[in-house]
Amino acid sequence: MRKTLVLDLDNTLVASFSTSKAQLLGSCDYVVSIPREKYHDTITIAVFKRPHLEEFLDVACSLFDVWIFTASDKSYAQPVCENLLNSKERFKGCLFRDSLVKGGKDLSIFNVNMDQIMIIDDDEFNFQNNPKNGVTINSFGFDTITIQKELRLDHELRDFIPLLKSVADSPTVFEPILQYKQFHSSNFQNCDISPLTSSSSNTPAVTSFHAFSPFDDMNDEKSPNSATSASSDILI
């Protein structure tokens, strides 16, 4: 019996930016346009796939029943999910913001044994109700200034593939997840992060950018209007 794998969307699988810049729109993987009825306009969002995404999803879908669970609004997230996963045989569907429980992602809504489900997310708060089932991944898509460098240097998804295989082969998800956390916690404690945290007056300040935040209130003037939806929409 296959286990269930739940994947976060934004900053885990993709990075998205609201923009009108031709250079950014020309370099992204695809563009999502969201009409805003309230403001009689359309938001244009440049979506960048995380490096190694296709390889990661191919392995994930060959081993697990795969779901996307995002805190984003359906009007933005559904077309992104459809683009990513509609062709994947084992993709089950996508849950959107309206399925959150007190702002988090409660895995009990999937109606599977808790020792048979795993979640990967860039924010551990999202699986605080099921900490033994979750693994954090470094966030992807800091801003429009660094995105091109991240596209060259980010290998997070590729590095997660051995964990997927280990979890799939294990009787339960708990032991390989625990071993993964212990290994990476030990490595982090032994590394020198001073070059990353030290400040310098010569370091240029990061300039502002117009980033799309799928986590904002979709009814405010920065984001598209919220779309009503059922808690689960099967996209295939």
C-alpha positions as CSV (number, residue, x, y, z in Angstrom):
1,M,0.0,0.0,0.0
2,R,1.4,3.4,-1.0
3,K,2.0,6.1,1.6
4,T,0.7,9.6,1.2
5,L,3.0,12.5,0.5
6,V,1.8,16.1,1.1
7,L,3.7,18.9,-0.5
8,D,3.6,22.6,0.1
9,L,3.5,24.8,-3.0
10,D,5.0,28.3,-2.6
11,N,8.7,28.5,-1.7
12,T,8.8,24.7,-1.6
13,L,8.1,23.8,-5.2
14,V,7.8,27.2,-6.9
15,A,8.5,30.9,-6.4
16,S,6.0,33.4,-7.6
17,F,6.2,37.2,-8.0
18,S,3.7,39.7,-9.1
19,T,5.3,41.8,-11.8
20,S,4.9,43.7,-15.0
21,K,8.6,43.6,-15.8
22,A,9.2,42.0,-19.2
23,Q,12.6,40.6,-18.2
24,L,11.1,38.7,-15.3
25,L,8.1,37.5,-17.3
26,G,10.4,36.4,-20.1
27,S,12.6,34.3,-17.8
28,C,10.0,32.6,-15.7
29,D,8.6,29.1,-16.4
30,Y,5.0,30.3,-16.9
31,V,2.7,33.2,-16.2
32,V,-0.6,33.2,-14.2
33,S,-3.0,36.0,-14.7
34,I,-5.6,36.6,-12.0
35,P,-8.6,39.0,-12.6
36,R,-9.5,41.3,-9.8
37,E,-13.2,42.2,-10.1
38,K,-13.1,44.7,-7.3
39,Y,-10.3,46.7,-8.9
40,H,-11.2,46.0,-12.6
41,D,-7.7,44.8,-13.4
42,T,-5.5,41.7,-13.6
43,I,-2.5,40.7,-11.6
44,T,0.3,39.1,-13.6
45,I,2.3,36.5,-11.7
46,A,5.7,35.1,-12.8
47,V,6.1,31.5,-11.6
48,F,9.5,29.9,-11.4
49,K,9.9,26.2,-10.9
50,R,12.4,25.1,-8.3
51,P,15.5,23.4,-9.8
52,H,15.1,19.6,-10.1
53,L,11.4,19.9,-9.7
54,E,10.5,17.5,-12.5
55,E,12.9,14.8,-11.3
56,F,11.6,15.2,-7.7
57,L,7.9,14.9,-8.8
58,D,8.6,12.0,-11.0
59,V,10.1,10.1,-8.1
60,A,7.5,11.3,-5.7
61,C,4.6,10.2,-7.9
62,S,6.2,6.8,-8.6
63,L,6.4,6.1,-4.8
64,F,3.5,7.9,-3.2
65,D,0.0,9.2,-3.5
66,V,0.8,12.9,-3.9
67,W,-1.2,15.9,-2.7
68,I,-0.5,19.6,-2.8
69,F,-1.6,21.5,0.4
70,T,-1.1,25.2,0.1
71,A,-2.0,28.2,2.2
72,S,-2.6,30.2,-1.0
73,D,-5.9,31.1,-2.5
74,K,-7.5,28.9,-5.1
75,S,-7.6,31.6,-7.8
76,Y,-3.8,31.6,-7.8
77,A,-2.9,28.1,-6.7
78,Q,-5.1,26.0,-8.8
79,P,-3.7,27.0,-12.2
80,V,-0.2,26.5,-10.8
81,C,-1.0,23.0,-9.5
82,E,-2.6,22.1,-12.8
83,N,0.5,23.1,-14.7
84,L,2.8,21.1,-12.4
85,L,0.9,17.9,-11.8
86,N,-2.0,17.2,-14.0
87,S,0.1,14.9,-16.1
88,K,1.4,12.9,-13.1
89,E,-0.3,9.6,-12.7
90,R,-0.3,9.4,-8.9
91,F,-1.3,13.0,-8.2
92,K,-4.5,13.1,-6.2
93,G,-5.4,16.7,-5.9
94,C,-4.9,20.1,-4.2
95,L,-6.1,21.6,-0.9
96,F,-6.2,25.3,-0.7
97,R,-6.4,28.0,2.1
98,D,-9.9,27.1,3.0
99,S,-8.7,23.7,4.3
100,L,-6.3,25.2,6.9
101,V,-7.1,24.5,10.5
102,K,-6.1,27.5,12.7
103,G,-3.7,28.6,10.0
104,G,-2.0,25.2,9.9
105,K,-2.2,22.0,7.9
106,D,-3.9,19.2,9.8
107,L,-3.0,15.9,8.2
108,S,-5.9,14.1,9.8
109,I,-8.2,15.5,7.0
110,F,-6.6,13.0,4.6
111,N,-8.2,10.0,6.4
112,V,-5.1,7.8,6.3
113,N,-3.1,6.2,9.2
114,M,-0.8,8.8,10.6
115,D,2.2,6.5,10.3
116,Q,1.6,6.4,6.5
117,I,1.6,10.1,5.7
118,M,4.5,12.7,5.3
119,I,4.5,16.4,4.6
120,I,7.3,18.6,3.2
121,D,7.0,22.3,3.8
122,D,9.3,25.3,4.2
123,D,7.5,26.4,7.4
124,E,7.3,23.9,10.3
125,F,4.4,25.9,11.7
126,N,2.3,24.4,9.0
127,F,2.6,20.9,10.4
128,Q,2.7,21.8,14.1
129,N,-0.2,19.5,14.7
130,N,1.7,16.5,13.3
131,P,5.4,17.3,14.0
132,K,6.5,13.6,13.6
133,N,5.2,13.6,10.0
134,G,6.8,16.7,8.8
135,V,10.2,17.8,7.3
136,T,11.2,21.3,6.6
137,I,12.8,22.3,3.4
138,N,14.8,25.5,2.8
139,S,12.7,28.2,1.4
140,F,13.0,29.0,-2.4
141,G,12.4,32.3,-4.0
142,F,13.6,35.0,-1.6
143,D,13.0,37.9,-4.0
144,T,13.4,39.0,-7.6
145,I,17.0,40.1,-7.0
146,T,18.3,36.6,-6.0
147,I,16.0,34.4,-8.0
148,Q,18.4,33.8,-10.8
149,K,21.2,32.9,-8.4
150,E,18.8,30.5,-6.6
151,L,17.9,28.9,-9.9
152,R,21.6,28.1,-10.5
153,L,22.6,27.0,-7.0
154,D,19.5,25.4,-5.4
155,H,19.5,21.6,-5.2
156,E,17.1,21.0,-2.3
157,L,14.6,18.9,-4.2
158,R,17.2,16.6,-5.6
159,D,18.7,16.2,-2.1
160,F,15.3,15.1,-0.8
161,I,14.9,12.2,-3.2
162,P,16.9,9.7,-1.0
163,L,14.5,10.6,1.9
164,L,11.5,9.9,-0.3
165,K,12.9,6.5,-1.2
166,S,13.7,5.7,2.5
167,V,10.2,6.7,3.7
168,A,8.6,4.7,0.9
169,D,10.6,1.5,1.8
170,S,10.0,1.9,5.6
171,P,7.0,0.3,7.4
172,T,6.1,3.7,8.8
173,V,7.2,7.3,8.0
174,F,8.3,8.1,11.5
175,E,11.7,6.4,11.7
176,P,13.2,7.7,8.5
177,I,11.9,11.2,9.2
178,L,13.4,11.1,12.7
179,Q,16.7,9.9,11.3
180,Y,16.7,12.7,8.7
181,K,16.0,15.4,11.3
182,Q,18.7,14.1,13.7
183,F,21.3,13.9,10.9
184,H,20.6,17.4,9.7
185,S,20.3,18.9,13.2
186,S,23.8,17.5,14.0
187,N,25.3,18.8,10.8
188,F,23.8,22.3,11.4
189,Q,25.1,22.4,15.0
190,N,28.6,21.6,13.8
191,C,28.8,24.1,10.9
192,D,30.0,27.7,11.0
193,I,27.3,30.0,9.9
194,S,29.1,33.3,10.8
195,P,29.6,34.2,7.1
196,L,25.9,34.1,6.7
197,T,25.0,36.0,9.8
198,S,27.7,38.6,10.1
199,S,26.8,42.2,9.2
200,S,29.0,44.7,7.4
201,S,28.6,48.3,6.6
202,N,29.8,47.5,3.1
203,T,27.0,45.1,2.5
204,P,24.4,46.7,0.2
205,A,20.9,46.9,1.4
206,V,18.4,44.7,-0.5
207,T,16.3,47.0,-2.6
208,S,12.5,46.7,-2.5
209,F,10.6,44.6,-4.9
210,H,7.0,43.9,-5.8
211,A,6.6,40.3,-4.7
212,F,3.4,38.4,-4.9
213,S,2.4,36.9,-1.5
214,P,-0.1,34.1,-1.8
215,F,-0.5,34.2,1.9
216,D,-1.9,37.7,2.1
217,D,-5.6,38.4,2.4
218,M,-6.8,37.9,-1.1
219,N,-9.4,40.7,-0.6
220,D,-6.8,43.4,-0.1
221,E,-5.6,45.7,-2.8
222,K,-2.4,43.7,-3.3
223,S,-4.0,40.4,-4.1
224,P,-6.7,39.0,-6.2
225,N,-10.2,38.4,-4.8
226,S,-10.8,35.2,-3.0
227,A,-12.5,32.4,-4.9
228,T,-15.0,30.2,-3.2
229,S,-14.2,26.5,-3.4
230,A,-14.6,23.1,-1.9
231,S,-11.9,22.0,0.5
232,S,-10.6,19.5,-2.1
233,D,-10.5,19.9,-5.8
234,I,-9.3,16.9,-7.8
235,L,-7.4,18.4,-10.8
236,I,-7.1,15.2,-12.9
